[in-house]
Amino acid sequence: MKDVYSFNVENSRKHLFNLVIVLMNARQLNTQEAIDEAFKICNNSLKGYVETKAKLPSWGEVVDKQVAQYVSGLEGWMGASVSWHSNSKRYFGDHSETKGSQRVVNILPQNGELCKME
């Protein structure tokens, strides 16, 4: 959910490549609606990942071990990414430990208009 955590920073810098900003523009959503939709998209992706993982076939002991190692790496990367973004001072300042762990993002007042895609 990097894009939810980074919304304040990226919007204030007028960066357009943020899922929340894209959803706001493409679907005419307000900030909370776009954040809710971003969570739905991510949750659906994770659900699909879990379902696909459960359906992995067997290719034999050697390949299965390699696939398991690869899948473990994917899961480690996803977990580390969430951990870094939710605890980063880049997005939560000096309150990163409490904000990220509570999964709360306080939307800052905008300086100017939301980035508009042309």
KEKE-3310 file (N, C-alpha, C; in steps of 0.2 Angstrom, whole numbers, plus 5000, padded with zeros to 4 digits):
npx = (5004:5010:5007:4996:5002:5011:5004:5002:5015:5018:5007:5009:5021:5017:5017:5012:5011:5004:4993:4982:4980:4978:4966:4958:4957:4954:4942:4934:4934:4934:4947:4946:4938:4945:4957:4950:4947:4959:4964:4955:4959:4972:4970:4962:4972:4981:4973:4971:4985:4987:4977:4982:4995:4991:4987:4998:5006:5015:5032:5041:5054:5066:5063:5052:5057:5065:5055:5048:5057:5058:5045:5045:5054:5047:5036:5044:5049:5037:5032:5043:5043:5030:5033:5044:5038:5027:5034:5042:5051:5050:5037:5029:5035:5042:5033:5033:5033:5021:5011:5012:5011:4998:4991:4986:4983:4985:4978:4986:4983:4981:4992:4988:4980:4974:4984:4981:4978:4982)
npy = (4994:5006:5017:5023:5026:5035:5045:5059:5065:5063:5069:5082:5085:5086:5074:5062:5049:5039:5028:5032:5045:5043:5036:5045:5055:5047:5041:5050:5052:5056:5059:5049:5039:5035:5030:5020:5012:5009:5001:4990:4985:4981:4971:4962:4958:4952:4942:4935:4931:4922:4912:4907:4903:4892:4883:4879:4868:4852:4850:4840:4835:4843:4855:4859:4863:4874:4882:4885:4892:4903:4908:4911:4921:4931:4933:4938:4950:4957:4958:4965:4977:4983:4984:4993:5005:5008:5011:5021:5037:5045:5046:5047:5055:5060:5052:5039:5026:5024:5028:5020:5007:5007:5008:5021:5035:5051:5063:5077:5095:5101:5110:5120:5114:5097:5086:5086:5075:5077)
npz = (5000:4997:4989:4996:5008:5003:4997:5002:5001:4988:4981:4986:4979:4967:4959:4948:4947:4956:4964:4971:4966:4953:4953:4958:4948:4937:4940:4946:4960:4978:4990:5001:4995:4984:4991:4998:4987:4981:4992:4990:4977:4980:4990:4982:4973:4982:4987:4975:4973:4984:4981:4969:4973:4981:4971:4964:4954:4956:4951:4953:4965:4965:4957:4964:4976:4972:4967:4979:4986:4978:4979:4993:4993:4986:4995:5006:5001:4998:5011:5017:5010:5014:5027:5027:5021:5029:5041:5038:5040:5030:5025:5037:5046:5062:5068:5064:5069:5076:5068:5056:5061:5066:5054:5049:5040:5040:5031:5024:5023:5007:4997:4986:4971:4968:4959:4942:4928:4912)
capx = (5000:5015:5004:4992:5006:5015:5000:5003:5021:5018:5003:5012:5026:5014:5019:5005:5011:5002:4987:4976:4979:4976:4959:4954:4956:4950:4935:4931:4933:4937:4953:4944:4935:4951:4960:4947:4947:4966:4964:4951:4963:4978:4967:4961:4978:4984:4969:4973:4991:4986:4974:4987:5000:4988:4986:5004:5007:5022:5037:5047:5057:5071:5060:5047:5061:5067:5049:5046:5062:5056:5039:5047:5057:5042:5033:5048:5049:5031:5032:5048:5040:5025:5036:5048:5034:5023:5038:5047:5050:5048:5030:5026:5039:5044:5028:5032:5032:5014:5006:5012:5008:4990:4988:4982:4987:4982:4979:4988:4980:4984:4995:4986:4975:4976:4987:4977:4981:4980)
capy = (5000:5011:5023:5026:5029:5041:5050:5066:5067:5063:5074:5089:5086:5085:5068:5059:5041:5037:5025:5036:5051:5040:5034:5051:5058:5043:5039:5056:5050:5060:5056:5043:5034:5033:5026:5013:5008:5007:4995:4985:4983:4978:4965:4957:4956:4947:4936:4931:4928:4916:4907:4905:4899:4886:4879:4877:4860:4849:4848:4836:4838:4848:4861:4861:4867:4880:4887:4887:4897:4909:4911:4913:4927:4935:4935:4942:4956:4960:4960:4970:4983:4986:4986:4999:5010:5009:5014:5026:5044:5049:5047:5048:5060:5057:5047:5033:5019:5023:5029:5014:5001:5008:5009:5027:5040:5058:5067:5084:5100:5102:5116:5120:5109:5090:5085:5084:5072:5081)
capz = (5000:4996:4986:5001:5013:5000:4994:5004:4999:4980:4979:4987:4975:4960:4956:4945:4947:4962:4962:4974:4962:4947:4954:4959:4942:4932:4942:4949:4967:4983:4993:5005:4991:4981:4996:4999:4980:4981:4996:4987:4972:4983:4993:4977:4971:4987:4987:4969:4974:4989:4977:4964:4976:4983:4965:4961:4953:4957:4945:4956:4971:4964:4955:4969:4981:4969:4967:4986:4988:4975:4982:4999:4992:4984:5001:5010:4998:5000:5018:5019:5007:5018:5034:5026:5019:5035:5046:5035:5042:5024:5025:5043:5050:5068:5071:5059:5073:5078:5062:5052:5064:5066:5047:5049:5036:5041:5024:5025:5019:5000:4995:4979:4969:4967:4953:4937:4923:4906)
cpx = (5004:5011:4999:4996:5010:5011:5001:5010:5021:5013:5006:5018:5024:5016:5012:5005:5010:4995:4981:4975:4976:4968:4955:4952:4952:4943:4931:4929:4936:4943:4951:4942:4941:4956:4957:4947:4954:4967:4961:4956:4969:4975:4965:4967:4981:4980:4970:4980:4990:4982:4978:4992:4997:4987:4992:5005:5014:5026:5042:5050:5062:5068:5055:5051:5063:5061:5047:5051:5060:5050:5040:5050:5052:5038:5037:5049:5043:5030:5037:5046:5035:5028:5040:5043:5030:5027:5043:5045:5048:5041:5026:5030:5041:5039:5027:5031:5025:5010:5006:5009:5000:4987:4984:4987:4983:4984:4981:4984:4984:4986:4993:4981:4978:4979:4982:4980:4978:4980)
cpy = (5006:5018:5026:5030:5036:5046:5057:5068:5068:5068:5081:5091:5086:5080:5064:5052:5038:5034:5029:5042:5049:5039:5040:5054:5054:5041:5044:5055:5055:5056:5049:5038:5031:5028:5019:5009:5005:5000:4989:4981:4979:4971:4960:4954:4951:4941:4932:4927:4921:4911:4904:4900:4892:4881:4877:4870:4858:4848:4843:4839:4844:4855:4864:4865:4874:4885:4889:4892:4903:4912:4914:4920:4933:4938:4939:4949:4960:4963:4966:4977:4987:4988:4993:5005:5012:5012:5019:5033:5048:5050:5049:5053:5056:5052:5041:5027:5019:5023:5022:5008:5001:5008:5015:5032:5046:5062:5074:5088:5100:5109:5117:5115:5102:5090:5083:5081:5076:5076)
cpz = (5000:4994:4991:5006:5009:4997:4996:5001:4991:4978:4980:4982:4967:4956:4954:4946:4954:4961:4965:4969:4955:4947:4955:4953:4937:4934:4946:4957:4972:4986:4996:5000:4987:4985:4997:4993:4980:4986:4993:4981:4975:4986:4988:4974:4976:4987:4981:4970:4979:4985:4972:4967:4978:4977:4961:4960:4956:4951:4947:4961:4970:4962:4960:4974:4979:4969:4974:4988:4985:4978:4989:4999:4990:4991:5006:5007:4999:5007:5020:5016:5011:5024:5033:5025:5025:5041:5044:5038:5036:5023:5031:5048:5056:5071:5067:5063:5074:5072:5058:5055:5065:5059:5046:5045:5037:5034:5026:5021:5012:5000:4987:4977:4968:4960:4948:4931:4916:4900)
residu = (MET:LYS:ASP:VAL:TYR:SER:PHE:ASN:VAL:GLU:ASN:SER:ARG:LYS:HIS:LEU:PHE:ASN:LEU:VAL:ILE:VAL:LEU:MET:ASN:ALA:ARG:GLN:LEU:ASN:THR:GLN:GLU:ALA:ILE:ASP:GLU:ALA:PHE:LYS:ILE:CYS:ASN:ASN:SER:LEU:LYS:GLY:TYR:VAL:GLU:THR:LYS:ALA:LYS:LEU:PRO:SER:TRP:GLY:GLU:VAL:VAL:ASP:LYS:GLN:VAL:ALA:GLN:TYR:VAL:SER:GLY:LEU:GLU:GLY:TRP:MET:GLY:ALA:SER:VAL:SER:TRP:HIS:SER:ASN:SER:LYS:ARG:TYR:PHE:GLY:ASP:HIS:SER:GLU:THR:LYS:GLY:SER:GLN:ARG:VAL:VAL:ASN:ILE:LEU:PRO:GLN:ASN:GLY:GLU:LEU:CYS:LYS:MET:GLU)
# end
